[in-house]
Structure formats: C-alpha cells, structure tokens
C-alpha cells in the first residue's frame, strides 16, 4: 500500500494521483499504535489530511466483505482527529463526539478518507471526513463528523515532522481476528469486555478512542444477535485508564432490517464509571 | 430581537456572539414575566448589553410554544417531557417527522444541560437522533439524563420510549460577571414549554416557510423570523435540524422515487444561522431498495453563504414492511417531504 494520496477536489471521478508527499515519517509509536492494528496510513497533503486503509482479513465483516464499521469509525477518528489536532497546534485535541453514516458495507478497498476542517474554535475543533472506495470507482462509502476538544497537554503536542506522514509497520503476524487485535474477550450477549493492554493506550496513556469504537461495534453486533454494524454515534465521556473495560449493550428497537443498539461503556477498574456512550445501527438478520 | 434562552419564559442572557451556539439557554421556569428586549445591531446580530435583562423567550408567538412541549425537570438531574403527535408534524410514512422530534430533544436536553451547567450557559453543539418506531400518539414521551458534565462540554442522553434514542452535546459557555444569568432551580413541576401555544394551522414546513426548490439536489430554503428564532435571533437549533432533515429526505426521496421519512439524523452545529434566508444542499450517499442516506449542508445566504450546519440523514421510502418499523402510511401526511410548500410564510408573525 502506498502513502495516502488524494483525489482531485470534489470531482468524484478523478482518481487519486498525487505523488508521495515529502517529509520524514513521524515515529509511528507516537500516534500510530492503533493505526498499525487496522492498517491505516494517514498524513498531510497540502492543507488536507488524508488516510487510506485496505480491507484485511481481520478487519473484514464476514457477511458483507467490507471493512467492519468499528474499524471505519477508528479510521475516521484518526484522520479527522489529525486534521483537528494540526489545526490546534501548539495545543492538541481529544475526540469528544463521532457521528458516522455508513452508506455501503460491500467495500472493495482500499478506502480513502479525506478530512476537512469544518470549524476551529478556542475550545473545540470539528472535522468532516468523506470516505470513498478507491477499488470501486471511488464511490462514496460513508461520511463522518468528528468533534474534538482542544487541550494543552502538559507534555505538549505530539512531536511531529511536517508534513505529517504516519505509515505503520505491518503487523508481524496476522492477529486472527479483530477482537483479538483489540483485546476483546470472546463472548455473546449483552456484555462485552475489553482487556486494556498497554499497546491500546494512546499517547496520553488512556484507552485509544478507536479501541472504544471497535468495542462498541462488537458489543452492538453481539447484542443484536448477529448482523453488521453500520451507522453510529459515539460520545467519549471520560478517559478509560485502568480496565478491564466493559460494554453493556441494549437492543432498543428494530426498524426493518436494522436493529438499533445503545451501548454504555464502563471502566471496571475505575469504579465502573461510564467512559463512553454509543448508539449503533446493526444491519442484517438478527 | 430577543437574546434569551431557548427554554421557557425566563432568563437574562449574555448576547455576546457565540461561535458554537444555536441557542443559549436556561431551564424552564414557569411563571416568569417577560422583560424588556435587548438591542440588535444593524446587521441583525444582537449586540451585547452591559447587563442583560430578563427577556421573553420564547416570545408569545413561537414555534416552541405551538408544538405543545411539556417539560418536568427534577432535582436529580433528569427530566421527563411530552410532545403531542399531530397531523401538522407528521412524516410521510407515519409518526412525527424527525426534525420535529429533534426540536423536542433539543428543548429537553437543553433544559437539562442548562440546569447542570449553572451558573454557566450552554449551547447545542451536536445532536443525534435514531428512530425505530413511528410515534403513533397521542404523545411522545422523553426521559433525559446528563451523562457528562465537563468543564467545556456537557452530554445529555434522551430516551424516547419505543420511538427511538437521542443524544446531544452542549458547549459550556462560562458565566460572565457583567451578564448575570439565571439562577435556575429545578422545581419538579410539569410545565408547558413557554406556555400558551396554539395548534399549528398547517403542516410545520409550511408554517415556517420551508420551500423545496430542487428535491433531487436537496435544495430547500427557509426564512428567518421571530417565530423560529432562538435567543440570539438566529434560527433555533431544532428548526435547523428540521430544515436539514427535510432537505435530506427530499433528496433521498427523489433518488428512491418515493416519499421518504427520516429515521436517523446527526447534526453538527458549526455557526449560528443569523441572517437568512437559509439554503441547503444534499449529497445522496446511497439510495437503493427501501432506504438511503445523505449529507446535508445548511448555508446562510444572507451571511456570505456561510456554512452553518452539516448533517447526516437516513430516510426510508416505500410503504414499510409492517414489521414494526416505519410502515403504514397515514392519510394526513401525504408527501410533504418532497412537495413544494404552499409558501405560507410567517403565518405566526415570523416577519424576519
């Protein structure tokens, strides 16, 4: 896979044709631990932030053949978050809210994510992320909206070589399953547990938001009794520092071929406090 | 042009320009008397008085009153609320249209947020809504709870019974010494939001002057008027959601070849809709079989076509499939989502 490219503006028929951007890659460990787990590359091209992700065996939804939505959410969070973070320098950001509408689940891949900064205020930054399937005529796959809070971390922003390029090393061995890659225990039913491994922590030492998105996705599918997660709304409420992290999912209703599941996520090692709240639509047979 | 909160008759406000807000508000406080109005600048943007005075909001003729919302806020940080299901707020395939439910959610969650944030103010930053069953009435009941109260943001979850689920994020706006705000006190009483509304005389879209210009492109327009304004005199956040929802449903309906009812709505508020008229565009992401999705952008044509809001809409067409989803057309609602409006503007004095 190559480094992130971009398409020509808003013309959906223009293939991505930009050359490899210059710059020295930023050490992946600074920002890219979860990127590596899902095979996401991201970086700056001009004033844009672009990501690219292939559909791998462990990130593929069995029923549809496309990228699992938890992974798609993680990628939207990472690419949109980089756009918001770069716009906030010398401060940095944390994700607070992620809303994704997933139009297609049958991706060929790789998928390209184009982030646009929609708003930059003193306390918050908002990015829109358009997702297209480069392997299927660049057709639209999804759109995400990421809201972030601007912080001034004591340790400063992550050290970045500009323009930023984050190209993770390939995984040494295939993780077998997405659940295993993200420390999610096997299981069924309404409660799903994630073991907070150190490699799932972000730069601030807390559970990566992408891992929370994957946990919500897996928990919603289990609570629905099958199907494939699609549209999602995710609120990051508090950091998860200790673990294990438990997702409690309730199927709140069924609409045609879609089950709407509400997922409340808690840090069991921190008095069980609520760390995230999600609503996930699960498509397909229950 | 009143610069008050979007909640019940109450409260003074700081009218300083807020980058986030669709509405800056305090909780419902029944029984407060209206006070004098704040001034507005020549561009229609409220100017900041040195000391804000109590202001009437919503004004006597306002959509929030006419939707008949009732809210009961309790001291434990939760709220219950009710909204009547009416033909004037119906969606093409039954139930209340998502944009009106979003207005309900915004009002309920905004009230809770305002109580939780005191003495600071709050403004809606984003709102998400997922519907699973059409609201068949006679009313929709909501239960709201604050799930996070942080220094800069506040998150409220709203359960809509078997109708659906919603959530909203509010930006916390620090209280300013020169703008004494409300000192809200949850009193546990069920109060009509604003009080004294009248039944809508026509479908809500017609009442607020919403017009479908180009259904396929998701182009709808809507004017700004006192009837639909928030405390800044900008378009009220729930009404912005309604406009976005109608635009998305129009575009998806055109792509499906059938009227479409919105079943999910994500709204990110980027800037206030201050001037108007407002104009939308929609991009359909997919439309096949029974449903489709779209992104919608809301522009303020009177403010240099500023992008004010971006939304995701998922809508279903056809006649449903009878499995408890959005099935069963209701005769009263017709195809309003994709039909041009009758252009009844300012029927309630929304003179802009």
Interface residues (C-beta under 8 A of the other chain):
Chain A: X96 X97 X99 X100 X101 X102 X103 X104 X118 X119 X121 X123 X124 X126 X128 X140 X141 X142 X143 X145 X147 X149 X231 X233 X235 X237 X238 X252 X253 X254 X255 X256 X260 X262 X274 X277 X279 X281
Chain B: X19 X20 X125 X126 X128 X130 X131 X132 X133 X147 X148 X152 X153 X155 X157 X162 X164 X165 X167 X169 X171 X263 X264 X266 X268 X270 X271 X283 X285 X286 X290 X291 X293 X295 X307 X310 X312 X314 X316 X320 X321 X323 X324 X325 X326
